[in-house]
Amino acid sequence: MAVIVPTNKSVESLKGLHLYHGDISNCSMRVRMTLSEKGLDWTSHHLDLKKKENISDDYFGINPKGLVPTLIDNGVVHVESNEIIDYLDEHYPKPSLRAVDNEQEMLEWLRLATSIHVPAVKPYVYATMIQKKVQKTAEEEKKYQELQSNTELKEFHAKHAGGKAFGDEDVVRAKQTLEECFDKLDNALEGRSWIMGEQFTLADISWIPLHFVLIGCGYPFENYKNITRWANAFQNKKSYQEGITKWCPDFSKV
Ligand SMILES: N[C@@H](CCC(=O)N[C@@H](CS)C(=O)NCC(=O)O)C(=O)O
């Protein structure tokens, strides 16, 4: 469980569920979907990533990597989207989103989604779609360097700083990892409605934002017939609408 003791003490007095999140953030989408599935009331603290609203002393005092989402549950700070949705399902168990037959396999899907985020999802999305839209000014760069202590994120953001840009080789490398994962996902969905079988679980919530964001970036999903069928099945789901399309109707237009 990724619980943080914040240096920004103001959040410790918050009552109920509060979510710091971004409209276009795939990691925020999975938390919003889970809150919707559970019918939980929550207070929104929206941070516009394009305006770099996450790069502030106040926010780094809540989430030390300056990333969204962050969930505050009665003053306790939770980070890491896949851990947050697991936490929400444990603490607010109805309706259960935990695979009854194979919880470990379900958690593996969550871990896989986390593990490919910085190496593959982020570079693909930045290179194909958003790096220009989130370009930092020199002042924002300086502030980011001051606040960020995580080496992996410093290296990632240095790649599109000061006029530099992700290029074709970053897309090719990211695509290799994504392809392995989506081959695995398409195979898992063969003859099944959802990733874990007939039960809708956290695994589906963890992966559908990746599909939504990547298809918006032009990722070629046409040959994945099972993934396409699975993704179409979300269109009328209330949690998909409340967690994803209400905040970000179309990622290709962000
Ligand atoms: N492993 C983290 C990743 C969070 C993350 O990278 N969030 C992105 C949006 S999806 C973000 O805050 N980006 C802003 C930045 O990198 O500065 C999680 O799952 O919560």
PDBQT file of the ligand as one rigid body, heavy atoms in Angstrom, charges set to zero:
ROOT
HETATM    1  N1  LIG A 301       2.868   5.179 -11.430  1.00  0.00    +0.000 N 
HETATM    2  C1  LIG A 301       2.096   6.378 -11.271  1.00  0.00    +0.000 C 
HETATM    3  C2  LIG A 301       2.235   7.222 -12.513  1.00  0.00    +0.000 C 
HETATM    4  C3  LIG A 301       1.486   8.544 -12.402  1.00  0.00    +0.000 C 
HETATM    5  C4  LIG A 301       1.768   9.447 -13.604  1.00  0.00    +0.000 C 
HETATM    6  O1  LIG A 301       2.778   9.331 -14.321  1.00  0.00    +0.000 OA
HETATM    7  N2  LIG A 301       0.838  10.375 -13.817  1.00  0.00    +0.000 N 
HETATM    8  C5  LIG A 301       0.964  11.264 -14.955  1.00  0.00    +0.000 C 
HETATM    9  C6  LIG A 301      -0.373  11.397 -15.625  1.00  0.00    +0.000 C 
HETATM   10  S1  LIG A 301      -0.976   9.811 -16.132  1.00  0.00    +0.000 SA
HETATM   11  C7  LIG A 301       1.451  12.617 -14.472  1.00  0.00    +0.000 C 
HETATM   12  O2  LIG A 301       1.158  13.026 -13.370  1.00  0.00    +0.000 OA
HETATM   13  N3  LIG A 301       2.242  13.297 -15.311  1.00  0.00    +0.000 N 
HETATM   14  C8  LIG A 301       2.826  14.558 -14.993  1.00  0.00    +0.000 C 
HETATM   15  C9  LIG A 301       4.316  14.502 -14.964  1.00  0.00    +0.000 C 
HETATM   16  O3  LIG A 301       4.929  13.504 -15.357  1.00  0.00    +0.000 OA
HETATM   17  O4  LIG A 301       4.885  15.500 -14.505  1.00  0.00    +0.000 OA
HETATM   18  C10 LIG A 301       0.631   6.025 -11.011  1.00  0.00    +0.000 C 
HETATM   19  O5  LIG A 301       0.195   4.990 -11.514  1.00  0.00    +0.000 OA
HETATM   20  O6  LIG A 301      -0.078   6.770 -10.307  1.00  0.00    +0.000 OA
ENDROOT
TORSDOF 0
